[in-house]
């Protein structure tokens, strides 16, 4: 059961990453279209790399935030148990 819950958690994290990556890809594409579409020859490779890096950074920060919130809940629960 523990292994199954970890697999589900990993799949959900992967879905978050993919959605973030696609969003970054769209934002980069729009920016490229409006600003530098005609200047650089191999623009799609650059857009995909930049979108991938942005998605990695955003996903890492989002996971960090959820871990901090989980740690805060655990500490709060621990402090409440100590006071009782």
N, C-alpha and C positions, 0 to 999 in steps of 0.2 A: 504494500500500500504506500509506503514511504517513497519507493522508487517511482511509482506512478504519479504521485503528487509532484515530485521533482521534475518529471517529464512534462507534465502539464504546465508547470511554472516556466520551464525553459521555452516551451512552445509559445506561451503568452508573451514572454520577453522577446522572442524572435518576431512575433507579430508587431510588437511595439517598434522594434528596430526597423522592420521593413516599411511600416507606415511612415516613420520618421524619414527614412531614406527616400521614399517616393516624394514626400512633401519637399524635401531639400532639393531633389532633382527637378521638380516643377519650378521652384523658386529660382534655381540657377538657370533653368532654361529661359524663363521669362526675362531675367536680368540680362542674359546673353542676347536674347532676341532684341531687346531695346538698346543695349549699350555697345556690345562688341561683336555682334554677329558677323559683320563683314570684315573685321580686322584680322582675326586669327584663322588660319586654314584648318587646323584640326581641333575645332571647338568642342565637338561632342566628347572626345576623350577627356578634355579638361573639365567639362561640366560634370561628367560622371565621377571623376576623381574628387572634385570639390564637394559634390553632393554626398559622396560616400564618407568623406572626412567629416563633414558637418553632421551627418546622421550618427556617426560613431560618437562624436563629442556630445551631441544632444542626448543620445541614449544613455551614455555614461553618466551624465549629470542627472537625468531622470531617475536612473537606478540608484544613484547616490542619495537622492532626495527620499526615495521610498525606504531605503535602508535606515536613514537618519530618523524618519518618522517611526519606523518599527522599533528602533532602539529607544526612542523617547517613550513609546507606549510601554515597553518592557521595564524601563526605569521607573516610570510612574506607577506601574503595577507593583514593582518591588518595594517602592517607598510606601505605598498604601498598605502592603502586607507587613512591613516593618512597624508601622505606626499602630497597627491593630494588635 
